[in-house]
Amino acid sequence: MAGPLNSVQSEALPALSALDWRDGRGAEGQAWVPEQLYREILERMPVVCVDTLVVRVGEALLTRRRQEPQAGSLWLQGGRMRKGEQLAEAALRTAEQESGLSLTLRGVLGTFSTVFEASAHGDSPTHTVNVTFLANAEHDARPQVDSTHDDFVWWPLTEPTGNAYLDQLFVLATQHLSAAG
């Protein structure tokens, strides 16, 4: 089993800017949703997200989140899909911004539904529908996590994490990688 999370990010490396739900391009002529309205949406509807399991040589990149949902937990790279954005485009955008890595998508591992006790936008539970991708990083890849994370670890795909979602993804990724040869 992987040991405790040890810091491997150099203090000399600046943290990347945080992902913000208002960042980037929106659909032509579309204004961003005001914060209070977005909170109300989260209370009533699921949100479409992408997750990306980043792998290199039998290991998966997991980052420890600073904010909800999953604050303090090891998690994948990912986030909300923007209007007008394609799934693969959203997967690369969020994973590369959160990890600081240049990635190659290998395919979709599946579509999942998750419910979190909290949200970065309030205390109400968050329900997400996640299209989860598999991506490759270079064998010597050295992540630079953004400010929404405080650490990372390369976790062996063969070692359970204790998180049912992550462990299921590890099995699917191992099958996908094995089938691809």
LOBA-559259 format. One record per residue: x, y, z of N, C-alpha, C in turn. Coordinates in steps of 0.2 Angstrom, whole numbers, plus 5000, padded with zeros to 4 digits. Last residue first. Layout:
! residues N
XYZXYZXYZ ...
This chain:
! residues 181
498749844875499349814874499949864876 497449874877497749914872498449894871 497149794888496849784881497149814876 497849864898498049794896497749774889 497149984899497849984897498149914895 495949934903495949974897496649974894 496249874915495949834910496049874903 496649984922497149924921496849884916 495550064922496150084919496550034917 494649984930494450004923495050024919 495349994942495249924939495049934932 495350124945495950094944495850024940 493950154946494350174940494950144939 493750084958493450064952493750084946 494550164967494750094966494350064960 493750284966494450284963494650214962 492550244972492550274965493250264962 492950194985492650154980492650174973 494450224992493850254990493550214984 495550144995494950145000494350184998 496450124986496450184989496050184995 497449974982496750004983496850074987 498649954970498549964977497850004978 498849954956498749894959498549904967 499250084953498650064951498449994954 500150184965500150124961499450094959 500150354963499850304967499850234963 500950494966500950444960500750374964 500250634973500650574974500450534968 500250804979500050754974500450694976 499550954987500050904986499750854981 498551044987499151064991499651004990 497351134975497651074978498351084982 497051244970496551214973496751144976 498251304964498051324971497451284974 498851154955498651224955498451244963 500451064955499751074956499551144957 501451004944501451064947500651084949 502150844941501650894941501750954945 503250774931503250804937502750864938 503550634921503150694922503150714930 504250524916504550564921504250634923 503350474907503550434912503950464918 501950584903502650554902502950524908 500250524905500850574906501450544904 498750484898499450474899499850534900 497050464904497550504900498250484902 495350424903496050404905496550444901 493850504910494350494904494950464907 492250504914492850504917493350474911 490950614917491250574911491950574913 489850624930490550634928490750584922 488750724938488750664933489450674930 488550764955488850774948488750714944 487850854968487750794964488050814957 488250914983488250924976488250854973 487350974998487650924994487750944987 487751145004487251095002487651044998 488651245008488651185012488151135009 489551324994489051314999489051255003 490451304983489951354983489451354988 491051184984491451244985491051304985 490051074994490251104988490651164989 489650915002489750995002489951014995 489450785000489150815006489150895005 489150724984489650754989489250784994 488850594973488550644977489050664983 489050544956489350554963488950604966 488950434943488550484947488850494954 489850414927489750394934489350454937 490450334913490050394916489850374922 492150284908491450274910491150334912 493350304902493350244907492550234908 493850354886493350364891493350294895 495550384881494850354880494450374886 496750444882496750374879496050344878 497550604879496950564881496950494878 499050654885498750624880498150584882 499650814893499350744893499050724886 500750904902500450904895500250824894 500350974918500650924914500350934907 499751044928500251074925500651024920 498550994935499150964936499850994933 497551084931497651064938498251034940 497651104918497751154922497851144929 497450964913498151004912498251064916 496150944917496750904920497450934919 495451044911495451034918496050994921 495751014897495751084900495851074908 495450884895496150904894496250974898 494050884897494450844901495150864901 493550974888493550994895493950944899 493850904876494150974877494150984884 493050794878493750784878494150854879 491750864877491950824883492750814883 491751034871491750964870491950924876 490851174876491451134876491251064875 489651244877489951244871490551204870 489851274894489351274889489751284882 491051164902490751234901490351224895 491051054916491051064909490751134907 491951054931491351064927491551074920 493350934933492950994935492351004930 494950864937494350874934493950934936 496050734943495950804940495250804937 495550644958495750654951495750724949 496150644975495650644970495950654963 496250634993496550624987496050614981 495550765004495550695001495950694994 495350895008495850855011495950785009 493750915001494350945004494750895008 492650864993493250814995493850854997 492151004984492050944988492650904988 493151104995492551064994492451064986 494951124993494251154994493751094993 496151054992496051104997495351134998 496450884988496050944987496050994993 497850804982497450814988497150884987 497850704968498050764971497550774977 498650564959498050584964498350654967 499050484945499150544948498550564953 499450304945498950364944499150424948 500550194937500350234943499850284941 501050124926500750084932500550124938 501650234918502050174920501750144927 500450354922501150344919501450274922 498850434921499250374923499950384919 497450514927498150524923498550474926 495850524924496350484928496950484924 494850654925495350624921495750584926 493150704924493650684928494150654923 491950824921492350774918492850764923 490150854924490850864926491250814921 488650934926489050894921489750904923 487650924941488150964936488550914932 485950904946486650884945487050924940 484951034955485150994949485850964949 484751104967484251074964484351024958 485951164972485451134977484851094973 486551214961486851154964486351124969 485651324959485651274954485951204957 485951404970485351374970485251314965 487351434966487151394973486451364972 487051514955487351444954487251404960 486451624961486051574957486351514956 487551674968486951654972486451604967 488451704957488651654962487951634966 487751704940487951744946488051684952 488551634926487951624931488151664938 489151734913489251684918488651684923 488251764898488551794904488651734909 488551734881488351714887488651744893 489151764868488551814871488351784878 489551604865489551664862488951704865 489951514880489651514874489551594872 491551564887490851544888490551544881 493151534891492651564887492051534888 493851564908493851544901493251564897 493151554924493651554920493451544913 492151534934492051584929492551594924 492651434942492051414938491851474933 494351424941493751464944493151444939 495851344947495251344942494651384945 497251454951496651404953496151404947 498851444944498251484946497651434947 500151344951499751364945499151404948 501451394961500851354960500451384954 503151394956502551424958501951384957 504551304963504051304957503451344960 505251314974505451354969504951354963 504751214982504551284984504751334978 504251074973504751114975504451184977 503250944978503351004974503851044977 503150834986503650824981503650884976 502650785002502750844997503250824993 501950625004502450665005502550725000 500650535011500750585006501350625008 501150375017500850445018501050485012 501250245005501350275011501050335012 500250114996500650174996500750215003 500449945000500050005000500450065000 
